């Protein structure tokens, strides 16, 4: 009997030793601040600032301290989702995507309390918005509805601080999904929430952007090209060419002003710049070159010693005024517009001098309401044009072309 007991104890001791070896040494906290929640908060702030490596490091430390910490996995899911956006290689991109959803699964598995489930569901909305798999927006909407039903103690939302964060990220998802009216409504919900929290200022910017897009699209049919350009914070020369040709139908409008078909057939660009080869809007740019729209000419590039179109260069407000003025002149046939404001001594804009080469264009566009000035009285000539602003300007130009 004693021998059997000794054998059983030896087996049990061996089993415990084996399990201890599998588990590895326990990670201990080295200071009061070295705890999962503290690392999670700092990681999410780093993520908000675009510091992905720092965010990942802090989240991994949080999970070293507690490998069942749901919020840590939720944060890592967002990090991997954001990382996937910058990966060109499809296989490597899929690795990042798989890591994002693996961490979402773990976040869901260990989420026991309402605040943990809330962070998990917000992470799902954010990860889907970054990755955009098939059916991503519908899945984000389901997560949004599930999170909205939770009874959350907002004091435990260490990073999000309020449940309006969920509405903000759903609005951002709708904006990415080109559902502009829904995005504007959700941003408005954040602005109308009972308090002004950390998401109020972000929602205000989002509402203003989507409101411009909704206004720009009112009364016109905007295709997929226009919708995708509308959400951009700055548009390129190629983007503007695409909006004029695809959304305003500029080629058709200009062609209608040339009565002789043989003359129209002869129109071709002087040459096609070499940097247009890989541009998705190559055909639209070539059409603009064919019509010799002022401001859309090729530019001399010192490094290559060649004339290039530079399709990826951002368009400034002054440049857009210059381009749209020439389009208006071509559509109306009124060449006097090109010199209408020459010789003026005073400018209504403190940042646009009457001697500036784009002054006449700025005046033609602003007096006709095609391009809006700022409430402060400035024009901001050097600022980049965003997609909503460009779409709104083209809509107004389309309305004014037969008036002047």
PyMOL commands that set and color helices and strands:
alter all, ss='L'
color gray80, all
select helices_A, chain A and resi 2-23+36-48+52-65+70-84+90-110+114-131+136-148+154-156+164-176+180-191+200-217+224-230+237-247+250-255+261-266+274-276+282-290+317-332+335-339+359-367+387-400
alter helices_A, ss='H'
color red, helices_A
select strands_A, chain A and resi 299-301+306-308
alter strands_A, ss='S'
color yellow, strands_A
deselect
rebuild
show_as cartoon
